[in-house]
Amino acid sequence: MIEKLDLTYSQDFPEFRKIDLYIPEKDKKGVLFFIHGGGWRGGNKEQWRTTAQRFAEKGYLCSSMNYRFAPDWNFPAQIQDVRLAIAYVKSKAGELGFPVKKITAIGSSSGGHLALLAATISPGDYLGRSDDLKDEYTQPKAIVAYCPVVSIRRDHLKADFNECLEDLLGIEDGEGDLLIRDGSPVERVKDIDCPVLILQGTSDDLTTLEINQAFHDELIGAKVDSTFIPIAGAKHGFGYGVETPEQRESLRHIDEFLLKHESQ
């Protein structure tokens, strides 16, 4: 495995737009695109490092990105960065001989929100566009979401997220309904056209089991191929790593999910 760290995926805002690549040297399979969480205002691409290394050893081209944070950068800056990074990874995957049409986005919490949101954005959609986006085909072909945020409406989230939402949106409560609707995967379910795996901790007190079970039900109702896996005892943000029983159980489910959809 070869690691290429702190690559710049856009010449605009290069100090924020950094990405790590983990490149297998044999058994080339699909492409995994990791997005970290942190309430849209913290976290780092290195949180996924051991997980990305694990999948790279199995033959997957893996990437993990940084993006601009709230409150200095309000939404939709974060999804603009995600689309740019996906386009960059697609170009690198093509150069390296990996299948560019098999990109699975993997995110946790607010990173899960961004992964799911990316899945709703067709090439003709304005959301997340920026002047330097040259490839508009940025929809992942599969999504793995650990304890994702599925709505950015205040009344759809636990109160603990209120300050994060204020920083993300930069608007007063009750304003920006269109922005909130555009930024909420649960309100764009009809635009998701790829398989989804949701890994949800039963002891998560931020994005709760009930909230994400309901989102899964919405996906099923919209004929999306969605799988919902409760992880017993897992708390919010449990997925970064490969060592704990909860992490190992999740990785087993991801392996099965990838194997199933690679064959389709």
ABEGO torsion letter per residue (X at the ends): XBBBBGBBABABGAAABBBBBBBBABGBBBBBBBBBBGGGABEBAAAAAAAAAAAAAAGBBBBBBBBBBOAABBOAAAAAAAAAAAAAAAAAAAAAGBBAABBBBBBBEAAAAAAAAAAABBAABABGBBAABABABABBABBBBBGBBABABAAABBAAAAAAAAAAAGBBBGBGAAAAAAABAAAAAAABABBBBBBBBAABAABBAAAAAAAAAAAAAAGBBBBBBBBBGBBBGAABEAABAAAAAAAAAAAAAAAAAAAX
